[in-house]
Amino acid sequence: MLHREFIDRHHLTLTAIGKRLDVSYVAVRHWVHGNARPNAAQREKIAILTGGLVPAESWHTEEEQAAIVAVTPLNQPQPPPPPPGPA
């Protein structure tokens, strides 16, 4: 979430952030209040705008984060499948 603390600490308005990110005040307000999430490109722009204090990864849901962590790099062996359940 675009952290309210960051906004307040830097004396920013939602309108000013929207202009810097080329989105509306309403979009920024929804992000700040957790009613919506920015798309991937907007997340990257927020990370750049905030100097990395609000990283793009901070917008991932728990489900998305679990799916990301579950990926095995190509240069590592694939983990064995779980044993079959009781018959």
Contacts in CASP RR format, 6 or more apart in sequence:
PFRMAT RR
TARGET T0000
AUTHOR 0000-0000-0000
METHOD contacts of the structure
MODEL  1
MLHREFIDRHHLTLTAIGKRLDVSYVAVRHWVHGNARPNAAQREKIAILT
GGLVPAESWHTEEEQAAIVAVTPLNQPQPPPPPPGPA
1 31 0 8 1.000
1 32 0 8 1.000
1 34 0 8 1.000
1 58 0 8 1.000
1 59 0 8 1.000
2 17 0 8 1.000
2 28 0 8 1.000
2 31 0 8 1.000
2 32 0 8 1.000
2 38 0 8 1.000
2 46 0 8 1.000
2 54 0 8 1.000
3 53 0 8 1.000
3 54 0 8 1.000
4 32 0 8 1.000
6 12 0 8 1.000
6 50 0 8 1.000
6 53 0 8 1.000
6 54 0 8 1.000
7 13 0 8 1.000
7 14 0 8 1.000
7 17 0 8 1.000
7 32 0 8 1.000
14 25 0 8 1.000
14 28 0 8 1.000
14 29 0 8 1.000
14 32 0 8 1.000
15 25 0 8 1.000
15 28 0 8 1.000
17 28 0 8 1.000
17 49 0 8 1.000
18 24 0 8 1.000
18 25 0 8 1.000
18 27 0 8 1.000
18 28 0 8 1.000
20 49 0 8 1.000
21 28 0 8 1.000
21 42 0 8 1.000
21 45 0 8 1.000
21 46 0 8 1.000
21 49 0 8 1.000
23 38 0 8 1.000
23 42 0 8 1.000
27 36 0 8 1.000
27 38 0 8 1.000
30 36 0 8 1.000
31 37 0 8 1.000
31 38 0 8 1.000
37 43 0 8 1.000
37 59 0 8 1.000
38 45 0 8 1.000
38 46 0 8 1.000
38 59 0 8 1.000
40 56 0 8 1.000
43 56 0 8 1.000
43 59 0 8 1.000
44 56 0 8 1.000
46 54 0 8 1.000
46 56 0 8 1.000
47 54 0 8 1.000
47 55 0 8 1.000
47 56 0 8 1.000
57 65 0 8 1.000
60 68 0 8 1.000
72 78 0 8 1.000
72 79 0 8 1.000
END
